[in-house]
Amino acid sequence: MTSREEHLVELVDDAGHALGEATVAAAHQPPGRLHRAFSVLLVDPDGRILLQQRAAVKTRFPLRWANSCCGHPLPGQSLAEAANRRLAEELGVDPVDLTEVGVYVYYAEDPATGRVEFEYDHVLRAEVPAALPTRPDPEEVAGLRWVDPGELTADLDVDPRAYAPWLGGVVSRLLRPAAPVASPARPAPADQAPERPGGR
C-alpha cells in the first residue's frame, strides 16, 4: 500500500481542468487538494451493484463498504485504462466496457486516519454477468457482496458509518445519470458535480 501512496494524481479545478500533479499521499493530507478520481459500479443483469468492503490496511476509510472499485488515473491517463487497471488489481476482473454516468465532487475527512478525500470523481458503470469471476486482492478488499440499489440507498440512511462517505453520491449518479454524459476520456461539466458533503 505504501508504494501506491507515492503514485501521482492529477490536480484539477472545480470544472475538472488539469492544474498539475501531486502524490496520492500529498493530495490526501489535510486540508486536501482537489484531484481527479473514478468510482466504478459493476451492475449485473438484475440491476444489482457489486460492493467491496475496503481492506483494513487502507489509509482512508478502511473496512467500510464502497462501490465496486475506486482509484485515480495517472496524469493524462484515460479513465477507461485506469479503471480497468484497478479492477484487475483490486478484484482480479478482466477488462470491461465502461460508460461515464456523471461526476461527483465531494470532500470527506476520515476521523480514524486523519486523511482527507477531496475528489472530482468520475462515476463509471459497467454491465457484467451475475456470475462474474473475481479474485479479490486481500490487501485491497476485505469482502464482496451484491446489493439492490434501492435497498442500499435505504441502508445508507440507516447506517451511514458502515459505508464510504462517497458511496451515496456515486449511487445517485447511477440511478439518475446526468445528461449529456461525457465520454470516459474527458471530464463531465462541473454543473453535474455540485455536492461537497462535509464542507471544505
MDAnalysis code that builds the backbone (N, CA, C; Angstrom):
import MDAnalysis as mda
import numpy as np

u = mda.Universe.empty(600, n_residues=200, atom_resindex=np.repeat(np.arange(200), 3), trajectory=True)
u.add_TopologyAttr("name", ["N", "CA", "C"] * 200)
u.add_TopologyAttr("resid", np.arange(1, 201))
u.add_TopologyAttr("resname", ["MET", "THR", "SER", "ARG", "GLU", "GLU", "HIS", "LEU", "VAL", "GLU", "LEU", "VAL", "ASP", "ASP", "ALA", "GLY", "HIS", "ALA", "LEU", "GLY", "GLU", "ALA", "THR", "VAL", "ALA", "ALA", "ALA", "HIS", "GLN", "PRO", "PRO", "GLY", "ARG", "LEU", "HIS", "ARG", "ALA", "PHE", "SER", "VAL", "LEU", "LEU", "VAL", "ASP", "PRO", "ASP", "GLY", "ARG", "ILE", "LEU", "LEU", "GLN", "GLN", "ARG", "ALA", "ALA", "VAL", "LYS", "THR", "ARG", "PHE", "PRO", "LEU", "ARG", "TRP", "ALA", "ASN", "SER", "CYS", "CYS", "GLY", "HIS", "PRO", "LEU", "PRO", "GLY", "GLN", "SER", "LEU", "ALA", "GLU", "ALA", "ALA", "ASN", "ARG", "ARG", "LEU", "ALA", "GLU", "GLU", "LEU", "GLY", "VAL", "ASP", "PRO", "VAL", "ASP", "LEU", "THR", "GLU", "VAL", "GLY", "VAL", "TYR", "VAL", "TYR", "TYR", "ALA", "GLU", "ASP", "PRO", "ALA", "THR", "GLY", "ARG", "VAL", "GLU", "PHE", "GLU", "TYR", "ASP", "HIS", "VAL", "LEU", "ARG", "ALA", "GLU", "VAL", "PRO", "ALA", "ALA", "LEU", "PRO", "THR", "ARG", "PRO", "ASP", "PRO", "GLU", "GLU", "VAL", "ALA", "GLY", "LEU", "ARG", "TRP", "VAL", "ASP", "PRO", "GLY", "GLU", "LEU", "THR", "ALA", "ASP", "LEU", "ASP", "VAL", "ASP", "PRO", "ARG", "ALA", "TYR", "ALA", "PRO", "TRP", "LEU", "GLY", "GLY", "VAL", "VAL", "SER", "ARG", "LEU", "LEU", "ARG", "PRO", "ALA", "ALA", "PRO", "VAL", "ALA", "SER", "PRO", "ALA", "ARG", "PRO", "ALA", "PRO", "ALA", "ASP", "GLN", "ALA", "PRO", "GLU", "ARG", "PRO", "GLY", "GLY", "ARG"])
u.atoms.positions = np.array([
    [0.821, -1.207, 0.000],
    [0.000, 0.000, 0.000],
    [0.855, 1.257, 0.000],
    [2.038, 1.191, 0.639],
    [2.869, 2.384, 0.749],
    [3.290, 2.896, -0.622],
    [3.668, 1.983, -1.548],
    [4.136, 2.429, -2.853],
    [3.045, 3.159, -3.618],
    [1.789, 2.726, -3.465],
    [0.703, 3.404, -4.156],
    [0.541, 4.834, -3.663],
    [0.872, 5.100, -2.418],
    [0.790, 6.455, -1.875],
    [1.743, 7.412, -2.596],
    [2.764, 6.859, -3.251],
    [3.720, 7.695, -3.982],
    [3.335, 7.896, -5.439],
    [2.285, 7.224, -5.910],
    [1.828, 7.439, -7.279],
    [1.330, 8.866, -7.446],
    [1.346, 9.348, -8.688],
    [0.895, 10.705, -8.960],
    [-0.590, 10.730, -9.291],
    [-1.263, 11.799, -8.856],
    [-2.641, 12.076, -9.242],
    [-2.676, 13.426, -9.939],
    [-3.766, 13.651, -10.693],
    [-3.929, 14.900, -11.436],
    [-4.754, 15.879, -10.622],
    [-4.166, 17.000, -10.258],
    [-4.890, 18.062, -9.564],
    [-5.763, 18.802, -10.576],
    [-6.990, 19.169, -10.149],
    [-7.928, 19.823, -11.060],
    [-8.609, 20.991, -10.362],
    [-9.254, 21.844, -11.175],
    [-10.094, 22.900, -10.606],
    [-11.529, 22.400, -10.504],
    [-12.442, 23.272, -10.085],
    [-13.834, 22.872, -9.879],
    [-14.526, 22.413, -11.161],
    [-13.984, 22.786, -12.316],
    [-14.560, 22.374, -13.595],
    [-13.892, 21.126, -14.155],
    [-12.933, 20.563, -13.413],
    [-12.253, 19.359, -13.864],
    [-11.079, 19.595, -14.789],
    [-10.638, 20.864, -14.912],
    [-9.482, 21.157, -15.763],
    [-8.195, 20.881, -14.995],
    [-7.246, 20.229, -15.657],
    [-5.988, 19.856, -15.011],
    [-5.195, 21.089, -14.596],
    [-4.649, 21.039, -13.375],
    [-3.841, 22.145, -12.837],
    [-2.402, 21.736, -12.546],
    [-2.173, 20.444, -12.433],
    [-0.842, 19.979, -12.053],
    [-0.936, 18.581, -11.493],
    [0.018, 18.221, -10.666],
    [0.015, 16.869, -10.109],
    [0.593, 16.869, -8.702],
    [0.300, 15.809, -7.973],
    [0.810, 15.611, -6.618],
    [0.809, 14.113, -6.350],
    [1.505, 13.685, -5.323],
    [1.432, 12.279, -4.958],
    [0.089, 12.002, -4.292],
    [-0.310, 10.735, -4.291],
    [-1.530, 10.331, -3.604],
    [-1.471, 10.776, -2.146],
    [-0.336, 10.533, -1.504],
    [-0.200, 10.885, -0.089],
    [-0.396, 12.379, 0.138],
    [0.237, 13.213, -0.694],
    [0.141, 14.657, -0.515],
    [-1.277, 15.160, -0.777],
    [-1.943, 14.615, -1.782],
    [-3.294, 15.076, -2.131],
    [-4.307, 14.768, -1.042],
    [-4.021, 13.758, -0.211],
    [-4.977, 13.338, 0.814],
    [-4.606, 13.810, 2.217],
    [-3.587, 14.660, 2.328],
    [-3.273, 15.265, 3.618],
    [-4.171, 16.485, 3.823],
    [-4.635, 16.726, 5.059],
    [-5.459, 17.913, 5.299],
    [-4.737, 19.174, 4.848],
    [-5.436, 20.137, 4.254],
    [-6.898, 20.181, 4.058],
    [-7.371, 19.482, 2.792],
    [-6.487, 18.766, 2.100],
    [-6.860, 18.069, 0.871],
    [-6.674, 18.939, -0.349],
    [-6.366, 18.312, -1.478],
    [-6.222, 19.019, -2.758],
    [-7.129, 18.333, -3.770],
    [-7.970, 19.115, -4.444],
    [-8.933, 18.553, -5.381],
    [-8.196, 17.855, -6.521],
    [-8.544, 16.592, -6.737],
    [-7.864, 15.805, -7.758],
    [-8.842, 14.860, -8.446],
    [-8.434, 14.386, -9.623],
    [-9.288, 13.518, -10.428],
    [-9.281, 12.100, -9.862],
    [-10.464, 11.508, -9.813],
    [-10.616, 10.134, -9.347],
    [-11.719, 9.480, -10.160],
    [-11.910, 8.184, -9.945],
    [-13.027, 7.484, -10.573],
    [-13.614, 6.487, -9.584],
    [-14.895, 6.228, -9.742],
    [-15.598, 5.201, -8.983],
    [-16.333, 4.309, -9.974],
    [-16.036, 3.015, -9.933],
    [-16.651, 2.058, -10.843],
    [-17.801, 1.346, -10.138],
    [-18.917, 1.199, -10.838],
    [-20.056, 0.409, -10.374],
    [-20.270, -0.726, -11.363],
    [-20.045, -1.957, -10.918],
    [-20.333, -3.130, -11.730],
    [-21.777, -3.541, -11.463],
    [-22.574, -3.662, -12.517],
    [-24.008, -3.898, -12.395],
    [-24.374, -5.189, -13.118],
    [-25.100, -6.085, -12.414],
    [-25.477, -7.361, -13.024],
    [-26.806, -7.229, -13.765],
    [-27.253, -8.290, -14.476],
    [-28.487, -8.171, -15.271],
    [-29.736, -7.847, -14.459],
    [-29.719, -8.134, -13.152],
    [-30.859, -7.805, -12.297],
    [-30.766, -6.393, -11.727],
    [-29.742, -5.647, -12.116],
    [-29.575, -4.287, -11.623],
    [-28.856, -4.185, -10.294],
    [-28.367, -5.311, -9.772],
    [-27.639, -5.272, -8.504],
    [-26.232, -4.715, -8.716],
    [-25.711, -4.082, -7.675],
    [-24.381, -3.473, -7.699],
    [-23.430, -4.328, -6.870],
    [-22.218, -4.544, -7.383],
    [-21.192, -5.233, -6.601],
    [-20.512, -4.224, -5.682],
    [-20.618, -4.446, -4.375],
    [-19.922, -3.623, -3.394],
    [-18.679, -4.348, -2.912],
    [-17.658, -3.570, -2.570],
    [-16.495, -4.137, -1.914],
    [-16.330, -3.503, -0.534],
    [-15.913, -4.316, 0.414],
    [-15.513, -3.797, 1.724],
    [-14.024, -3.515, 1.659],
    [-13.667, -2.270, 1.942],
    [-12.267, -1.863, 1.829],
    [-11.418, -2.573, 2.886],
    [-10.233, -2.988, 2.491],
    [-9.353, -3.740, 3.379],
    [-8.950, -2.915, 4.601],
    [-8.590, -3.621, 5.669],
    [-8.216, -2.958, 6.920],
    [-6.968, -2.107, 6.776],
    [-6.111, -2.404, 5.799],
    [-4.854, -1.658, 5.642],
    [-5.018, -0.387, 4.817],
    [-6.211, -0.119, 4.307],
    [-6.417, 1.106, 3.525],
    [-6.154, 2.332, 4.401],
    [-5.551, 3.367, 3.792],
    [-5.225, 4.573, 4.555],
    [-6.407, 5.518, 4.692],
    [-7.495, 5.268, 3.941],
    [-8.680, 6.111, 4.010],
    [-9.917, 5.228, 4.073],
    [-10.694, 5.391, 5.141],
    [-11.955, 4.691, 5.345],
    [-11.827, 3.167, 5.233],
    [-10.889, 2.578, 5.986],
    [-10.751, 1.119, 5.966],
    [-11.996, 0.428, 6.523],
    [-12.260, -0.753, 5.992],
    [-13.343, -1.655, 6.402],
    [-14.745, -1.110, 6.150],
    [-14.850, -0.002, 5.448],
    [-16.172, 0.482, 5.060],
    [-16.544, -0.093, 3.693],
    [-17.840, -0.281, 3.495],
    [-18.330, -0.754, 2.207],
    [-18.344, 0.398, 1.211],
    [-17.902, 0.114, -0.004],
    [-17.820, 1.133, -1.052],
    [-18.262, 0.509, -2.370],
    [-18.231, 1.304, -3.437],
    [-18.588, 0.802, -4.751],
    [-17.575, -0.248, -5.211],
    [-17.806, -0.817, -6.377],
    [-17.038, -1.972, -6.830],
    [-15.537, -1.728, -6.830],
    [-15.125, -0.538, -7.236],
    [-13.697, -0.228, -7.371],
    [-13.535, 1.285, -7.419],
    [-12.455, 1.780, -6.837],
    [-12.124, 3.210, -6.873],
    [-10.663, 3.372, -7.262],
    [-10.322, 4.570, -7.677],
    [-8.912, 4.829, -7.947],
    [-8.693, 6.201, -8.533],
    [-7.460, 6.428, -8.970],
    [-7.042, 7.702, -9.551],
    [-6.316, 7.423, -10.864],
    [-6.730, 8.082, -11.954],
    [-5.908, 7.970, -13.162],
    [-4.584, 8.704, -12.955],
    [-3.544, 8.205, -13.561],
    [-2.292, 8.941, -13.590],
    [-2.506, 10.210, -14.418],
    [-1.718, 11.258, -14.204],
    [-1.895, 12.470, -15.004],
    [-1.875, 12.160, -16.500],
    [-2.936, 12.558, -17.200],
    [-3.035, 12.337, -18.636],
    [-3.548, 10.970, -19.048],
    [-3.737, 10.044, -18.105],
    [-4.204, 8.699, -18.432],
    [-5.717, 8.691, -18.641],
    [-6.191, 7.866, -19.574],
    [-7.633, 7.782, -19.794],
    [-8.300, 7.105, -18.604],
    [-9.553, 7.486, -18.359],
    [-10.301, 6.891, -17.259],
    [-10.516, 5.403, -17.481],
    [-10.835, 5.014, -18.722],
    [-11.084, 3.600, -19.013],
    [-9.850, 2.761, -18.728],
    [-8.694, 3.224, -19.146],
    [-7.458, 2.475, -18.902],
    [-7.172, 2.375, -17.404],
    [-7.313, 3.486, -16.698],
    [-7.030, 3.493, -15.262],
    [-8.020, 2.612, -14.505],
    [-9.298, 2.701, -14.860],
    [-10.310, 1.928, -14.144],
    [-10.140, 0.440, -14.380],
    [-9.848, 0.041, -15.598],
    [-9.637, -1.382, -15.860],
    [-8.369, -1.895, -15.189],
    [-7.357, -1.035, -15.070],
    [-6.147, -1.430, -14.325],
    [-6.494, -1.717, -12.873],
    [-7.285, -0.841, -12.258],
    [-7.629, -1.032, -10.844],
    [-8.609, -2.188, -10.643],
    [-9.516, -2.417, -11.592],
    [-10.396, -3.571, -11.494],
    [-9.585, -4.862, -11.470],
    [-8.544, -4.915, -12.297],
    [-7.680, -6.104, -12.309],
    [-6.903, -6.227, -11.005],
    [-6.366, -5.087, -10.526],
    [-5.545, -5.127, -9.309],
    [-6.367, -5.445, -8.067],
    [-7.539, -4.830, -7.938],
    [-8.338, -4.999, -6.732],
    [-9.187, -6.271, -6.752],
    [-9.848, -6.517, -7.890],
    [-10.853, -7.581, -7.948],
    [-10.451, -8.762, -8.809],
    [-9.359, -8.628, -9.576],
    [-8.996, -9.692, -10.494],
    [-9.971, -9.841, -11.640],
    [-10.623, -8.738, -12.018],
    [-11.648, -8.746, -13.063],
    [-11.013, -8.376, -14.405],
    [-11.423, -9.091, -15.450],
    [-10.951, -8.785, -16.801],
    [-11.516, -7.448, -17.266],
    [-10.909, -6.826, -18.289],
    [-11.392, -5.520, -18.764],
    [-12.879, -5.534, -19.128],
    [-13.542, -4.422, -18.840],
    [-14.972, -4.265, -19.106],
    [-15.190, -2.976, -19.889],
    [-16.341, -2.887, -20.549],
    [-16.733, -1.655, -21.238],
    [-17.355, -0.711, -20.221],
    [-16.844, 0.498, -20.140],
    [-17.264, 1.458, -19.126],
    [-18.005, 2.630, -19.758],
    [-19.046, 3.080, -19.091],
    [-19.794, 4.264, -19.501],
    [-19.798, 5.248, -18.340],
    [-19.449, 6.507, -18.611],
    [-19.491, 7.516, -17.562],
    [-20.919, 8.025, -17.403],
    [-21.430, 8.001, -16.157],
    [-22.811, 8.414, -15.899],
    [-22.896, 9.753, -15.163],
    [-21.763, 10.347, -14.852],
    [-21.769, 11.647, -14.183],
    [-20.495, 11.864, -13.398],
    [-20.436, 12.993, -12.746],
    [-19.290, 13.357, -11.908],
    [-19.821, 13.745, -10.536],
    [-19.066, 13.395, -9.515],
    [-19.457, 13.686, -8.136],
    [-18.259, 14.328, -7.441],
    [-18.382, 15.583, -7.073],
    [-17.318, 16.267, -6.339],
    [-17.661, 16.216, -4.861],
    [-16.739, 15.712, -4.061],
    [-17.035, 15.592, -2.637],
    [-15.779, 15.833, -1.805],
    [-16.030, 16.135, -0.555],
    [-14.981, 16.349, 0.443],
    [-15.361, 15.561, 1.684],
    [-14.441, 14.760, 2.198],
    [-14.726, 13.959, 3.389],
    [-13.444, 13.763, 4.182],
    [-13.548, 13.932, 5.482],
    [-12.417, 13.706, 6.388],
    [-12.600, 12.365, 7.074],
    [-11.522, 11.580, 7.133],
    [-11.566, 10.289, 7.810],
    [-11.088, 10.479, 9.243],
    [-11.982, 10.413, 10.231],
    [-11.572, 10.652, 11.615],
    [-10.625, 9.584, 12.146],
    [-10.663, 8.385, 11.562],
    [-9.824, 7.290, 12.050],
    [-8.368, 7.443, 11.625],
    [-8.128, 7.998, 10.427],
    [-6.751, 8.065, 9.913],
    [-6.241, 9.488, 9.745],
    [-7.129, 10.487, 9.839],
    [-6.708, 11.871, 9.651],
    [-6.522, 12.260, 8.197],
    [-6.805, 11.362, 7.261],
    [-6.674, 11.680, 5.843],
    [-7.940, 12.338, 5.321],
    [-7.821, 12.922, 4.136],
    [-8.915, 13.677, 3.536],
    [-9.145, 13.193, 2.113],
    [-10.408, 13.082, 1.738],
    [-10.783, 12.844, 0.345],
    [-11.380, 14.143, -0.203],
    [-10.801, 14.674, -1.272],
    [-11.345, 15.854, -1.949],
    [-11.205, 15.565, -3.431],
    [-12.282, 15.028, -4.027],
    [-12.133, 14.417, -5.335],
    [-13.171, 14.882, -6.353],
    [-12.696, 15.014, -7.566],
    [-13.525, 15.212, -8.751],
    [-13.696, 13.818, -9.330],
    [-14.788, 13.174, -8.937],
    [-14.938, 11.733, -9.094],
    [-15.816, 11.394, -10.297],
    [-15.227, 10.771, -11.307],
    [-15.958, 10.310, -12.479],
    [-16.612, 8.972, -12.137],
    [-17.928, 8.906, -12.252],
    [-18.671, 7.691, -11.922],
    [-18.846, 6.871, -13.199],
    [-18.311, 5.654, -13.176],
    [-18.280, 4.779, -14.347],
    [-19.103, 3.526, -14.078],
    [-19.907, 3.142, -15.059],
    [-20.773, 1.959, -14.941],
    [-20.333, 0.919, -15.963],
    [-20.425, -0.362, -15.564],
    [-20.184, -1.464, -16.493],
    [-21.208, -2.555, -16.249],
    [-21.766, -3.092, -17.318],
    [-22.687, -4.224, -17.235],
    [-21.856, -5.506, -17.206],
    [-22.118, -6.368, -16.224],
    [-21.350, -7.602, -16.072],
    [-22.310, -8.757, -15.787],
    [-21.885, -9.991, -16.026],
    [-22.742, -11.140, -15.709],
    [-22.877, -11.334, -14.205],
    [-23.978, -11.963, -13.797],
    [-24.204, -12.212, -12.368],
    [-23.134, -13.113, -11.788],
    [-22.613, -14.030, -12.611],
    [-21.576, -14.953, -12.139],
    [-20.185, -14.425, -12.494],
    [-19.994, -13.132, -12.358],
    [-18.707, -12.517, -12.703],
    [-17.576, -13.156, -11.900],
    [-16.561, -13.705, -12.573],
    [-15.429, -14.261, -11.826],
    [-14.609, -13.135, -11.178],
    [-14.314, -13.270, -9.908],
    [-13.489, -12.297, -9.198],
    [-12.392, -13.021, -8.438],
    [-11.258, -12.343, -8.286],
    [-10.133, -12.830, -7.493],
    [-9.632, -11.644, -6.655],
    [-10.398, -11.246, -5.621],
    [-10.036, -10.035, -4.877],
    [-8.691, -10.154, -4.173],
    [-7.937, -9.079, -4.207],
    [-6.661, -8.985, -3.507],
    [-6.954, -8.656, -2.042],
    [-6.567, -9.506, -1.085],
    [-6.877, -9.242, 0.321],
    [-6.210, -7.992, 0.875],
    [-5.190, -7.483, 0.201],
    [-4.587, -6.217, 0.618],
    [-5.446, -5.018, 0.211],
    [-6.410, -5.263, -0.675],
    [-7.289, -4.207, -1.163],
    [-8.729, -4.376, -0.680],
    [-9.184, -5.624, -0.612],
    [-10.602, -5.921, -0.443],
    [-10.800, -6.913, 0.701],
    [-11.669, -6.547, 1.659],
    [-11.981, -7.442, 2.777],
    [-13.194, -8.321, 2.484],
    [-14.073, -7.897, 1.564],
    [-15.259, -8.676, 1.242],
    [-15.968, -8.111, 0.035],
    [-16.843, -8.927, -0.560],
    [-17.651, -8.522, -1.709],
    [-19.085, -8.955, -1.475],
    [-20.041, -8.158, -1.975],
    [-21.437, -8.579, -1.948],
    [-22.228, -7.813, -3.001],
    [-23.262, -8.483, -3.531],
    [-24.167, -7.858, -4.488],
    [-25.348, -7.266, -3.732],
    [-25.753, -6.060, -4.101],
    [-26.872, -5.405, -3.418],
    [-27.818, -4.758, -4.423],
    [-29.087, -4.723, -4.053],
    [-30.067, -3.970, -4.813],
    [-29.862, -2.484, -4.521],
    [-29.807, -1.616, -5.537],
    [-29.529, -0.201, -5.276],
    [-30.571, 0.480, -4.395],
    [-31.852, 0.075, -4.499],
    [-32.871, 0.659, -3.637],
    [-32.645, 0.300, -2.185],
    [-32.322, -0.973, -1.931],
    [-32.032, -1.411, -0.563],
    [-30.774, -0.723, -0.035],
    [-29.781, -0.558, -0.904],
    [-28.557, 0.123, -0.494],
    [-28.837, 1.568, -0.103],
    [-29.630, 2.263, -0.903],
    [-29.958, 3.659, -0.605],
    [-30.640, 3.772, 0.754],
    [-31.556, 2.842, 1.048],
    [-32.238, 2.857, 2.344],
    [-31.253, 2.596, 3.477],
    [-30.331, 1.642, 3.278],
    [-29.385, 1.310, 4.343],
    [-28.367, 2.423, 4.565],
    [-28.056, 3.173, 3.527],
    [-27.156, 4.325, 3.683],
    [-27.745, 5.346, 4.652],
    [-29.063, 5.475, 4.665],
    [-29.727, 6.392, 5.598],
    [-29.725, 5.832, 7.017],
    [-29.857, 4.510, 7.131],
    [-29.955, 3.876, 8.441],
    [-28.593, 3.752, 9.118],
    [-27.571, 3.360, 8.348],
    [-26.258, 3.050, 8.921],
    [-25.143, 3.649, 8.061],
    [-25.078, 4.978, 7.950],
    [-24.114, 5.596, 7.030],
    [-22.660, 5.299, 7.360],
    [-22.337, 5.069, 8.626],
    [-20.937, 4.846, 9.001],
    [-20.405, 3.484, 8.559],
    [-21.295, 2.615, 8.082],
    [-20.846, 1.333, 7.538],
    [-20.314, 1.481, 6.119],
    [-20.524, 2.656, 5.531],
    [-20.212, 2.861, 4.125],
    [-19.219, 4.013, 3.944],
    [-18.475, 3.960, 2.839],
    [-17.599, 5.071, 2.472],
    [-18.456, 6.303, 2.217],
    [-17.981, 7.492, 2.595],
    [-18.825, 8.689, 2.514],
    [-19.197, 9.100, 1.095],
    [-18.476, 8.628, 0.098],
    [-18.790, 8.989, -1.278],
    [-19.827, 8.067, -1.913],
    [-20.141, 6.934, -1.271],
    [-20.968, 5.926, -1.939],
    [-22.360, 6.446, -2.285],
    [-22.983, 7.203, -1.391],
    [-24.316, 7.718, -1.677],
    [-24.354, 8.565, -2.930],
    [-23.391, 9.464, -3.089],
    [-23.337, 10.309, -4.275],
    [-23.057, 9.532, -5.541],
    [-22.202, 8.513, -5.421],
    [-21.872, 7.676, -6.576],
    [-23.108, 6.905, -7.030],
    [-23.825, 6.303, -6.096],
    [-25.034, 5.545, -6.444],
    [-26.103, 6.474, -7.015],
    [-26.179, 7.686, -6.502],
    [-27.126, 8.662, -7.031],
    [-26.866, 8.935, -8.505],
    [-25.590, 9.024, -8.900],
    [-25.258, 9.251, -10.308],
    [-25.681, 8.057, -11.160],
    [-25.586, 6.853, -10.588],
    [-26.008, 5.654, -11.314],
    [-27.517, 5.660, -11.539],
    [-28.276, 6.010, -10.504],
    [-29.731, 5.951, -10.578],
    [-30.320, 7.119, -11.351],
    [-29.609, 8.255, -11.357],
    [-30.079, 9.443, -12.073],
    [-28.932, 10.019, -12.893],
    [-28.593, 9.341, -14.000],
    [-27.448, 9.793, -14.795],
    [-27.635, 11.219, -15.294],
    [-26.543, 11.955, -15.324],
    [-26.573, 13.325, -15.851],
    [-26.597, 13.271, -17.373],
    [-27.168, 14.293, -17.990],
    [-27.190, 14.373, -19.445],
    [-26.772, 15.777, -19.857],
    [-25.926, 15.923, -20.877],
    [-25.319, 14.837, -21.624],
    [-24.194, 14.175, -20.825],
    [-23.961, 12.924, -21.115],
    [-22.916, 12.187, -20.404],
    [-21.602, 12.353, -21.138],
    [-20.551, 12.660, -20.401],
    [-19.230, 12.781, -21.003],
    [-18.683, 11.390, -21.302],
    [-17.838, 11.307, -22.285],
    [-17.174, 10.032, -22.554],
    [-16.136, 9.798, -21.457],
    [-15.715, 8.540, -21.231],
    [-14.710, 8.287, -20.197],
    [-13.383, 8.969, -20.468],
    [-13.184, 9.537, -21.661],
    [-11.900, 10.144, -21.993],
    [-11.816, 11.617, -21.605],
    [-12.968, 12.224, -21.247],
    [-12.912, 13.644, -20.910],
    [-13.812, 13.945, -19.711],
    [-13.529, 15.028, -18.983],
    [-14.333, 15.350, -17.802],
    [-15.746, 15.732, -18.151],
    [-16.680, 15.422, -17.252],
    [-18.046, 15.902, -17.386],
    [-18.108, 17.354, -16.932],
    [-19.098, 18.115, -17.386],
    [-19.217, 19.519, -16.974],
    [-19.364, 19.651, -15.465],
    [-18.870, 20.758, -14.951],
    [-18.866, 20.960, -13.500],
    [-20.266, 21.048, -12.926],
    [-21.259, 21.467, -13.738],
    [-22.598, 21.603, -13.180],
    [-23.244, 20.255, -12.881],
    [-22.566, 19.163, -13.238],
    [-23.040, 17.840, -12.862],
    [-22.474, 17.419, -11.508],
    [-21.686, 18.282, -10.889],
    [-20.986, 17.875, -9.673],
    [-21.075, 18.938, -8.593],
    [-22.289, 19.273, -8.127],
    [-22.417, 20.382, -7.193],
    [-22.121, 20.041, -5.739],
    [-22.229, 18.750, -5.353],
    [-22.169, 18.441, -3.927],
    [-20.755, 18.451, -3.378],
    [-20.653, 18.898, -2.141],
    [-19.408, 18.784, -1.409],
    [-19.736, 18.467, 0.040],
    [-20.228, 17.278, 0.347],
    [-20.592, 16.962, 1.718],
    [-19.419, 17.164, 2.650],
    [-19.705, 17.639, 3.854],
    [-18.657, 17.798, 4.850],
    [-18.033, 19.179, 4.857],
    [-18.309, 19.978, 3.827],
    [-17.718, 21.320, 3.795],
    [-16.247, 21.278, 3.474],
    [-15.656, 22.426, 3.325],
    [-14.233, 22.490, 2.980],
    [-13.467, 23.016, 4.159],
])
